[in-house]
Amino acid sequence: MRQSILSVLAGALALVALPLQAQDTGLTRLSTSDQGRGWEAVGRLEMGRKSFCTGALIAPDLVLTAAHCLYHTQSGEPIEIGEVEFRAGWREGRAEAYRGVRRAVSHPDYVYRGRDQLDRVAFDVALLQLDRPIRTIRVTPFETADAPRQGDRVGVVSYAQDRAEAPSYESGCEVMNRRGGVVMFTCSVDFGSSGAPVFLIGAKGPQVTSVISAKATMEGRPVALGTELAPVLPVLMEQIASGSDVLNRGGSVRFLGGTQGEERREIGARFVKP
């Protein structure tokens, strides 16, 4: 699994630490109710008072986001679930619904060891169970889809530090590659929108096919890395159904496999610190 992931990212790829936000290029700000119609199930996840991520409702009480959002950057310790709030369709100071989170599960193979670990991208998804379902005709949970194919066009809806009061939509991103549970897109992302849903849009409307995990550059071109949803979501759903509350303990914030220099040589990537 690890070698397959790294082969996708080898060469001129530089990984940039998260959380993420999408840049202005190619973005449409969904400032009004008309512009945001149909996207109300994308919401802002308040991670205490200091940060936020993006999440997407896939059932009345289930939100998808990036697993690394649920850990403190410096210590690697899990964030208290009681500090997390989902604001569905947050726009200009108001949300369609506000909900707390009572449980969070991450994939058994995901262990937080810092924000710039390439071999964690394939498992960087968490599923949050809300304290109460969201049942309103204005907020319709999204269906999920199988992984996109190379060359497919996808869209991303996310919040970000410089556009935190309304979501923005980037359409027409191209799937550059998919291997080992990691999907590479031409979407332009940056600090603030970790966990943003990646959509395939077809006859059934928008369906979530991936979750944004990281930003990178390939040969000087900005790209985004997402987690392939289909292999990991059934595991998370099973954990939720069993009543588990399985958020893996964070490890120390270090590089896997030795020193920073050793890891850089192994993967052929250059980590860029914020």
Buried (B, 14 or more C-beta within 10 A) or exposed (E): EBEEBBBBBEEBBBBBBBBBBBBEEBBEBBBEEEBBEEBBBBBBBBBEEEBBBBBBBBBBBBBBBBBBBBBBBEEBEBBEBEEBBBBBBBBEEEBBBBBBBBBBBBBEBBBBBBBBBBBBBBBBBBBBBBBEBBEEEBBBBBEBBEBBEEEBBBBBBBBBBEBBEBBBBBBEBBBBBBBBBBBBBBBBBBBBBBBBBBBBBEEEEBBBBBBBBBBBBBEEEBBBBBBBBEBBBEBBBEBBEEEEEBBBEBBEBBBBEEEEEEBEEBBBBEBEEE
